[in-house]
Amino acid sequence: MENPYAKMLRLVILSPIGIVGAGFLALGAAGIFLYGILIAYRPSLIYQWQSWAYPLIFLALSAVFIYMSLYFLRKNSFKFLEDIRNGEIELRKEIMKMDSESSEFGPSSKDMEILRMIRDSGGYVPVLRQQIIDSPFTIGDSVKSIAKLSLLGYVRVPYGMDLKAPISPTWDTISDVPKNKGMKIILTSKGLDAMSLSPITFVSLVPWDISIRIIHANILYREGNHEKAILEVYNLLERAFKVHLIPTIDNYREKWNENVAKKVGNNEKELKLYSWNGERTITSLNALWNFYKKNVNLGRKWSELGDMEIKQIEKEKARLKDEIKIADKIVDVVADTRSRYAHNKPGGKYKKDAYRLIKLAEILIGLLFEDMKEKSFGN
């Protein structure tokens, strides 16, 4: 991997102003070199100021132009950092509203590509900014991705020289702030771990209202609101099933109400209380998952693989069974932990449980919406 300092030097030299500075540098250096050779044969040249003054003027102009190139590079980098901070503020405002109907989609494969660019650039903003310019992504979209990654705790964005602190810190502790000034975006251990995960965890079809709740849970965790983070995880999974996943089932409302009728019989009051009512449906997370798992028939897509080799079919079936087992376990852990905290507050275990539930929720959301993605492509 190329040294990031060498990349920054190349950016300074190869900018339009930098090229002019490099030209003057070449002329000045050549002039000084020729002057050194000629003075050995004609010592009287030392009294002819033109013979050494012009090379020095060229070198001075070179220094001015290269400094200007460096100045504009730094200025653009600080503007880039300021845009990221503004992006964080906008995301925080959206989180506080919690009513986004945006058609965007959250933590995605694009975000992971940006994260890899940060790693490859060493986090140096001038180099990263140029890599983004050379990539298929726009500066605006990349700023949003980095702001999102910062709020999720994958990176730490520096202040820069003249940037003010954000409304609320996005790092783990306040003591980390002085360590991250300047123009280097730092990859956290969470960011490094994210790059080693399967792309399924960051599927691009996760709806924004779910993604923003995952971001909110991460923020609550880092700010020490561990009990609220646990509740947010439970709520975001409930919303994912009620608003996005179960409505994809054919005649889901009728099927849900039929199940309720089987359980409560002719009790009109309970039938009305527990019947399907969208996001306001009264039920448990386990009941939502079991209903979705049963009626969406996750294994049906393999019935169309009859023309493929038997071994490949069995391999895919085994993979799907493993994913369902993982999802079963995650739902049980989230539901049990939420129930335990609702009745008994175990104090010091808040932080550990909150972190575990956030990670499990991210995996489960990735699995569920990746399945939706595959089905939509198959239609």
Disulfide bonds with the S-S distance in Angstrom:
none
